[in-house]
Amino acid sequence: MSKIKPNTQKTNPSVHDEIIQTEENKQPNFPKTKKVKWEDNYTRATVYIQNDTLAELNHRAGTEKGEKTRIVNEALQDFFKNN
């Protein structure tokens, strides 16, 4: 049986070499874009809705998040556009 010799040759650059960046290979600093928040486009409003209308809205919206908001916004936009 022969013994396996450890690899003594340096095949990969050291971690230190990867961390250090010189001016030539430094990536440019681009300004970060601000993520638009939900509250930037929407405002919470309390309104009274007839019970049967709310039941239909709940039924049609299902459990998908934001679906009631989408339905109400589309209905109001359509109403404003046509009146």
N, CA, C and O atoms as CSV, one atom per row, in Angstrom:
chain,resi,resn,atom,element,x,y,z
A,1,MET,N,N,0.831,-1.183,0.000
A,1,MET,CA,C,0.000,0.000,0.000
A,1,MET,C,C,0.873,1.243,0.000
A,1,MET,O,O,1.902,1.319,0.672
A,2,SER,N,N,0.407,2.240,-0.805
A,2,SER,CA,C,1.169,3.479,-0.818
A,2,SER,C,C,0.387,4.539,-0.054
A,2,SER,O,O,-0.843,4.540,-0.024
A,3,LYS,N,N,1.124,5.411,0.544
A,3,LYS,CA,C,0.498,6.494,1.293
A,3,LYS,C,C,0.163,7.641,0.337
A,3,LYS,O,O,0.907,7.928,-0.600
A,4,ILE,N,N,-0.967,8.283,0.597
A,4,ILE,CA,C,-1.356,9.440,-0.203
A,4,ILE,C,C,-0.610,10.648,0.341
A,4,ILE,O,O,-0.665,10.945,1.534
A,5,LYS,N,N,0.085,11.336,-0.548
A,5,LYS,CA,C,0.839,12.512,-0.142
A,5,LYS,C,C,-0.074,13.736,-0.167
A,5,LYS,O,O,-0.870,13.894,-1.092
A,6,PRO,N,N,0.033,14.582,0.820
A,6,PRO,CA,C,-0.784,15.798,0.809
A,6,PRO,C,C,-0.327,16.736,-0.297
A,6,PRO,O,O,0.853,16.777,-0.647
A,7,ASN,N,N,-1.266,17.482,-0.838
A,7,ASN,CA,C,-0.966,18.441,-1.888
A,7,ASN,C,C,-0.351,19.676,-1.240
A,7,ASN,O,O,-1.011,20.395,-0.490
A,8,THR,N,N,0.891,19.902,-1.535
A,8,THR,CA,C,1.586,21.030,-0.929
A,8,THR,C,C,1.629,22.231,-1.851
A,8,THR,O,O,2.071,23.304,-1.440
A,9,GLN,N,N,1.182,22.078,-3.082
A,9,GLN,CA,C,1.195,23.196,-4.009
A,9,GLN,C,C,-0.006,24.103,-3.751
A,9,GLN,O,O,-1.112,23.647,-3.460
A,10,LYS,N,N,0.253,25.392,-3.870
A,10,LYS,CA,C,-0.813,26.363,-3.666
A,10,LYS,C,C,-1.571,26.514,-4.988
A,10,LYS,O,O,-1.044,27.092,-5.938
A,11,THR,N,N,-2.804,25.998,-5.056
A,11,THR,CA,C,-3.566,26.034,-6.303
A,11,THR,C,C,-4.582,27.165,-6.315
A,11,THR,O,O,-4.938,27.654,-7.387
A,12,ASN,N,N,-5.054,27.589,-5.164
A,12,ASN,CA,C,-6.052,28.654,-5.083
A,12,ASN,C,C,-5.435,29.889,-4.447
A,12,ASN,O,O,-4.580,29.775,-3.568
A,13,PRO,N,N,-5.862,31.069,-4.887
A,13,PRO,CA,C,-5.375,32.266,-4.219
A,13,PRO,C,C,-5.875,32.292,-2.781
A,13,PRO,O,O,-6.914,31.713,-2.465
A,14,SER,N,N,-5.143,32.953,-1.932
A,14,SER,CA,C,-5.551,32.990,-0.528
A,14,SER,C,C,-6.813,33.821,-0.371
A,14,SER,O,O,-7.147,34.644,-1.223
A,15,VAL,N,N,-7.492,33.595,0.713
A,15,VAL,CA,C,-8.701,34.337,1.008
A,15,VAL,C,C,-8.360,35.818,1.120
A,15,VAL,O,O,-9.141,36.678,0.714
A,16,HIS,N,N,-7.208,36.100,1.665
A,16,HIS,CA,C,-6.767,37.478,1.829
A,16,HIS,C,C,-6.667,38.177,0.470
A,16,HIS,O,O,-7.042,39.343,0.347
A,17,ASP,N,N,-6.175,37.490,-0.527
A,17,ASP,CA,C,-6.057,38.072,-1.868
A,17,ASP,C,C,-7.435,38.406,-2.462
A,17,ASP,O,O,-7.572,39.386,-3.195
A,18,GLU,N,N,-8.439,37.605,-2.152
A,18,GLU,CA,C,-9.770,37.834,-2.686
A,18,GLU,C,C,-10.458,39.010,-2.006
A,18,GLU,O,O,-11.276,39.695,-2.619
A,19,ILE,N,N,-10.132,39.240,-0.753
A,19,ILE,CA,C,-10.785,40.306,0.001
A,19,ILE,C,C,-10.241,41.672,-0.385
A,19,ILE,O,O,-10.997,42.636,-0.501
A,20,ILE,N,N,-8.949,41.755,-0.582
A,20,ILE,CA,C,-8.316,43.032,-0.896
A,20,ILE,C,C,-8.663,43.435,-2.316
A,20,ILE,O,O,-8.508,42.653,-3.254
A,21,GLN,N,N,-9.130,44.656,-2.462
A,21,GLN,CA,C,-9.444,45.178,-3.781
A,21,GLN,C,C,-8.562,46.393,-4.042
A,21,GLN,O,O,-8.427,47.273,-3.192
A,22,THR,N,N,-7.977,46.425,-5.202
A,22,THR,CA,C,-7.191,47.582,-5.587
A,22,THR,C,C,-8.081,48.544,-6.342
A,22,THR,O,O,-9.208,48.200,-6.700
A,23,GLU,N,N,-7.596,49.729,-6.583
A,23,GLU,CA,C,-8.381,50.729,-7.309
A,23,GLU,C,C,-8.750,50.248,-8.707
A,23,GLU,O,O,-9.800,50.627,-9.226
A,24,GLU,N,N,-7.914,49.425,-9.326
A,24,GLU,CA,C,-8.189,48.963,-10.690
A,24,GLU,C,C,-9.384,48.029,-10.761
A,24,GLU,O,O,-10.145,48.080,-11.728
A,25,ASN,N,N,-9.567,47.173,-9.755
A,25,ASN,CA,C,-10.644,46.189,-9.834
A,25,ASN,C,C,-11.825,46.516,-8.925
A,25,ASN,O,O,-12.723,45.691,-8.759
A,26,LYS,N,N,-11.833,47.696,-8.341
A,26,LYS,CA,C,-12.925,48.081,-7.456
A,26,LYS,C,C,-14.162,48.403,-8.288
A,26,LYS,O,O,-14.067,49.117,-9.287
A,27,GLN,N,N,-15.311,47.889,-7.891
A,27,GLN,CA,C,-16.543,48.139,-8.620
A,27,GLN,C,C,-17.042,49.545,-8.310
A,27,GLN,O,O,-16.878,50.028,-7.190
A,28,PRO,N,N,-17.655,50.209,-9.303
A,28,PRO,CA,C,-18.141,51.568,-9.062
A,28,PRO,C,C,-19.291,51.571,-8.069
A,28,PRO,O,O,-20.055,50.610,-7.989
A,29,ASN,N,N,-19.408,52.651,-7.316
A,29,ASN,CA,C,-20.500,52.806,-6.350
A,29,ASN,C,C,-21.698,53.431,-7.040
A,29,ASN,O,O,-21.689,54.623,-7.347
A,30,PHE,N,N,-22.722,52.640,-7.285
A,30,PHE,CA,C,-23.948,53.144,-7.865
A,30,PHE,C,C,-24.901,53.495,-6.733
A,30,PHE,O,O,-24.956,52.778,-5.734
A,31,PRO,N,N,-25.649,54.579,-6.867
A,31,PRO,CA,C,-26.605,54.908,-5.801
A,31,PRO,C,C,-27.688,53.840,-5.737
A,31,PRO,O,O,-28.179,53.368,-6.763
A,32,LYS,N,N,-28.050,53.469,-4.516
A,32,LYS,CA,C,-29.089,52.461,-4.331
A,32,LYS,C,C,-30.448,53.096,-4.581
A,32,LYS,O,O,-30.713,54.226,-4.172
A,33,THR,N,N,-31.307,52.338,-5.266
A,33,THR,CA,C,-32.652,52.843,-5.516
A,33,THR,C,C,-33.530,52.503,-4.324
A,33,THR,O,O,-33.452,51.411,-3.762
A,34,LYS,N,N,-34.366,53.462,-3.951
A,34,LYS,CA,C,-35.253,53.270,-2.812
A,34,LYS,C,C,-36.417,52.380,-3.227
A,34,LYS,O,O,-37.072,52.638,-4.237
A,35,LYS,N,N,-36.674,51.338,-2.452
A,35,LYS,CA,C,-37.784,50.442,-2.728
A,35,LYS,C,C,-39.087,51.153,-2.375
A,35,LYS,O,O,-39.213,51.741,-1.301
A,36,VAL,N,N,-40.055,51.094,-3.290
A,36,VAL,CA,C,-41.345,51.730,-3.053
A,36,VAL,C,C,-42.109,50.913,-2.024
A,36,VAL,O,O,-42.285,49.704,-2.175
A,37,LYS,N,N,-42.554,51.584,-0.987
A,37,LYS,CA,C,-43.299,50.913,0.078
A,37,LYS,C,C,-44.785,50.890,-0.255
A,37,LYS,O,O,-45.277,51.721,-1.020
A,38,TRP,N,N,-45.476,49.950,0.317
A,38,TRP,CA,C,-46.915,49.805,0.122
A,38,TRP,C,C,-47.621,51.111,0.485
A,38,TRP,O,O,-48.520,51.554,-0.231
A,39,GLU,N,N,-47.215,51.725,1.595
A,39,GLU,CA,C,-47.853,52.933,2.090
A,39,GLU,C,C,-47.618,54.139,1.177
A,39,GLU,O,O,-48.342,55.131,1.273
A,40,ASP,N,N,-46.626,54.068,0.302
A,40,ASP,CA,C,-46.382,55.165,-0.635
A,40,ASP,C,C,-47.463,55.230,-1.715
A,40,ASP,O,O,-47.688,56.290,-2.298
A,41,ASN,N,N,-48.126,54.115,-1.983
A,41,ASN,CA,C,-49.153,54.060,-3.032
A,41,ASN,C,C,-50.567,53.875,-2.498
A,41,ASN,O,O,-51.532,54.078,-3.235
A,42,TYR,N,N,-50.707,53.495,-1.236
A,42,TYR,CA,C,-52.029,53.176,-0.691
A,42,TYR,C,C,-52.225,53.855,0.658
A,42,TYR,O,O,-51.279,54.056,1.421
A,43,THR,N,N,-53.496,54.208,0.932
A,43,THR,CA,C,-53.879,54.764,2.222
A,43,THR,C,C,-55.039,53.947,2.755
A,43,THR,O,O,-55.975,53.633,2.020
A,44,ARG,N,N,-54.979,53.607,4.017
A,44,ARG,CA,C,-56.051,52.839,4.636
A,44,ARG,C,C,-57.264,53.748,4.824
A,44,ARG,O,O,-57.138,54.875,5.304
A,45,ALA,N,N,-58.436,53.249,4.444
A,45,ALA,CA,C,-59.673,54.011,4.590
A,45,ALA,C,C,-60.754,53.104,5.159
A,45,ALA,O,O,-60.859,51.932,4.797
A,46,THR,N,N,-61.541,53.657,6.040
A,46,THR,CA,C,-62.648,52.896,6.623
A,46,THR,C,C,-63.942,53.356,5.968
A,46,THR,O,O,-64.262,54.544,5.963
A,47,VAL,N,N,-64.675,52.407,5.421
A,47,VAL,CA,C,-65.957,52.704,4.783
A,47,VAL,C,C,-66.976,51.665,5.235
A,47,VAL,O,O,-66.623,50.579,5.696
A,48,TYR,N,N,-68.246,52.025,5.093
A,48,TYR,CA,C,-69.322,51.086,5.388
A,48,TYR,C,C,-69.781,50.439,4.092
A,48,TYR,O,O,-70.056,51.122,3.105
A,49,ILE,N,N,-69.860,49.121,4.105
A,49,ILE,CA,C,-70.297,48.350,2.939
A,49,ILE,C,C,-71.487,47.501,3.373
A,49,ILE,O,O,-71.489,46.927,4.461
A,50,GLN,N,N,-72.495,47.430,2.510
A,50,GLN,CA,C,-73.660,46.608,2.834
A,50,GLN,C,C,-73.219,45.161,3.050
A,50,GLN,O,O,-72.285,44.679,2.410
A,51,ASN,N,N,-73.906,44.486,3.957
A,51,ASN,CA,C,-73.527,43.123,4.337
A,51,ASN,C,C,-73.476,42.165,3.153
A,51,ASN,O,O,-72.538,41.378,3.026
A,52,ASP,N,N,-74.488,42.234,2.285
A,52,ASP,CA,C,-74.511,41.310,1.147
A,52,ASP,C,C,-73.398,41.638,0.147
A,52,ASP,O,O,-72.840,40.733,-0.473
A,53,THR,N,N,-73.078,42.906,-0.012
A,53,THR,CA,C,-71.989,43.303,-0.910
A,53,THR,C,C,-70.643,42.841,-0.345
A,53,THR,O,O,-69.790,42.359,-1.089
A,54,LEU,N,N,-70.458,42.984,0.945
A,54,LEU,CA,C,-69.222,42.533,1.580
A,54,LEU,C,C,-69.079,41.012,1.488
A,54,LEU,O,O,-67.981,40.500,1.271
A,55,ALA,N,N,-70.180,40.302,1.651
A,55,ALA,CA,C,-70.136,38.842,1.539
A,55,ALA,C,C,-69.693,38.435,0.124
A,55,ALA,O,O,-68.893,37.514,-0.041
A,56,GLU,N,N,-70.217,39.125,-0.884
A,56,GLU,CA,C,-69.829,38.825,-2.266
A,56,GLU,C,C,-68.362,39.181,-2.504
A,56,GLU,O,O,-67.646,38.436,-3.173
A,57,LEU,N,N,-67.913,40.309,-1.963
A,57,LEU,CA,C,-66.507,40.710,-2.089
A,57,LEU,C,C,-65.596,39.663,-1.449
A,57,LEU,O,O,-64.595,39.265,-2.045
A,58,ASN,N,N,-65.930,39.223,-0.261
A,58,ASN,CA,C,-65.130,38.202,0.427
A,58,ASN,C,C,-65.094,36.903,-0.365
A,58,ASN,O,O,-64.051,36.257,-0.467
A,59,HIS,N,N,-66.241,36.526,-0.925
A,59,HIS,CA,C,-66.327,35.293,-1.701
A,59,HIS,C,C,-65.450,35.381,-2.956
A,59,HIS,O,O,-64.701,34.453,-3.262
A,60,ARG,N,N,-65.547,36.493,-3.672
A,60,ARG,CA,C,-64.788,36.649,-4.916
A,60,ARG,C,C,-63.299,36.846,-4.669
A,60,ARG,O,O,-62.477,36.399,-5.469
A,61,ALA,N,N,-62.943,37.506,-3.578
A,61,ALA,CA,C,-61.532,37.775,-3.290
A,61,ALA,C,C,-60.799,36.519,-2.843
A,61,ALA,O,O,-59.603,36.379,-3.096
A,62,GLY,N,N,-61.488,35.620,-2.193
A,62,GLY,CA,C,-60.832,34.407,-1.714
A,62,GLY,C,C,-59.823,34.734,-0.625
A,62,GLY,O,O,-60.027,35.656,0.165
A,63,THR,N,N,-58.742,33.982,-0.586
A,63,THR,CA,C,-57.756,34.159,0.482
A,63,THR,C,C,-56.463,34.797,-0.004
A,63,THR,O,O,-55.526,34.961,0.777
A,64,GLU,N,N,-56.398,35.158,-1.280
A,64,GLU,CA,C,-55.176,35.741,-1.819
A,64,GLU,C,C,-54.962,37.138,-1.243
A,64,GLU,O,O,-55.872,37.967,-1.244
A,65,LYS,N,N,-53.754,37.387,-0.755
A,65,LYS,CA,C,-53.422,38.659,-0.121
A,65,LYS,C,C,-53.544,39.804,-1.130
A,65,LYS,O,O,-53.038,39.715,-2.249
A,66,GLY,N,N,-54.227,40.888,-0.715
A,66,GLY,CA,C,-54.360,42.074,-1.545
A,66,GLY,C,C,-55.457,42.013,-2.583
A,66,GLY,O,O,-55.641,42.965,-3.341
A,67,GLU,N,N,-56.181,40.928,-2.634
A,67,GLU,CA,C,-57.196,40.764,-3.671
A,67,GLU,C,C,-58.392,41.692,-3.449
A,67,GLU,O,O,-58.939,42.228,-4.413
A,68,LYS,N,N,-58.805,41.888,-2.199
A,68,LYS,CA,C,-59.906,42.821,-1.926
A,68,LYS,C,C,-59.510,44.235,-2.346
A,68,LYS,O,O,-60.304,44.959,-2.946
A,69,THR,N,N,-58.283,44.615,-2.028
A,69,THR,CA,C,-57.785,45.941,-2.404
A,69,THR,C,C,-57.827,46.115,-3.909
A,69,THR,O,O,-58.265,47.156,-4.400
A,70,ARG,N,N,-57.380,45.113,-4.647
A,70,ARG,CA,C,-57.377,45.187,-6.108
A,70,ARG,C,C,-58.789,45.339,-6.650
A,70,ARG,O,O,-59.035,46.176,-7.519
A,71,ILE,N,N,-59.725,44.530,-6.138
A,71,ILE,CA,C,-61.103,44.559,-6.619
A,71,ILE,C,C,-61.748,45.917,-6.338
A,71,ILE,O,O,-62.387,46.493,-7.219
A,72,VAL,N,N,-61.587,46.425,-5.125
A,72,VAL,CA,C,-62.191,47.704,-4.757
A,72,VAL,C,C,-61.574,48.838,-5.577
A,72,VAL,O,O,-62.299,49.709,-6.060
A,73,ASN,N,N,-60.258,48.842,-5.741
A,73,ASN,CA,C,-59.607,49.888,-6.527
A,73,ASN,C,C,-60.063,49.862,-7.990
A,73,ASN,O,O,-60.337,50.911,-8.572
A,74,GLU,N,N,-60.142,48.675,-8.578
A,74,GLU,CA,C,-60.602,48.573,-9.967
A,74,GLU,C,C,-62.044,49.041,-10.107
A,74,GLU,O,O,-62.382,49.728,-11.071
A,75,ALA,N,N,-62.897,48.678,-9.154
A,75,ALA,CA,C,-64.303,49.076,-9.208
A,75,ALA,C,C,-64.432,50.600,-9.085
A,75,ALA,O,O,-65.215,51.213,-9.811
A,76,LEU,N,N,-63.676,51.209,-8.178
A,76,LEU,CA,C,-63.742,52.662,-8.001
A,76,LEU,C,C,-63.172,53.389,-9.227
A,76,LEU,O,O,-63.736,54.393,-9.661
A,77,GLN,N,N,-62.082,52.902,-9.779
A,77,GLN,CA,C,-61.503,53.513,-10.979
A,77,GLN,C,C,-62.479,53.452,-12.141
A,77,GLN,O,O,-62.628,54.421,-12.885
A,78,ASP,N,N,-63.147,52.309,-12.299
A,78,ASP,CA,C,-64.142,52.148,-13.364
A,78,ASP,C,C,-65.316,53.108,-13.128
A,78,ASP,O,O,-65.807,53.729,-14.071
A,79,PHE,N,N,-65.752,53.228,-11.906
A,79,PHE,CA,C,-66.856,54.126,-11.560
A,79,PHE,C,C,-66.483,55.573,-11.896
A,79,PHE,O,O,-67.273,56.286,-12.515
A,80,PHE,N,N,-65.280,56.013,-11.491
A,80,PHE,CA,C,-64.847,57.394,-11.737
A,80,PHE,C,C,-64.654,57.674,-13.228
A,80,PHE,O,O,-64.923,58.777,-13.704
A,81,LYS,N,N,-64.192,56.672,-13.945
A,81,LYS,CA,C,-63.960,56.821,-15.375
A,81,LYS,C,C,-65.271,56.974,-16.147
A,81,LYS,O,O,-65.327,57.709,-17.133
A,82,ASN,N,N,-66.317,56.290,-15.706
A,82,ASN,CA,C,-67.583,56.265,-16.433
A,82,ASN,C,C,-68.602,57.276,-15.898
A,82,ASN,O,O,-69.695,57.378,-16.454
A,83,ASN,N,N,-68.290,58.003,-14.868
A,83,ASN,CA,C,-69.252,58.977,-14.304
A,83,ASN,C,C,-68.643,60.353,-14.249
A,83,ASN,O,O,-69.294,61.300,-13.808
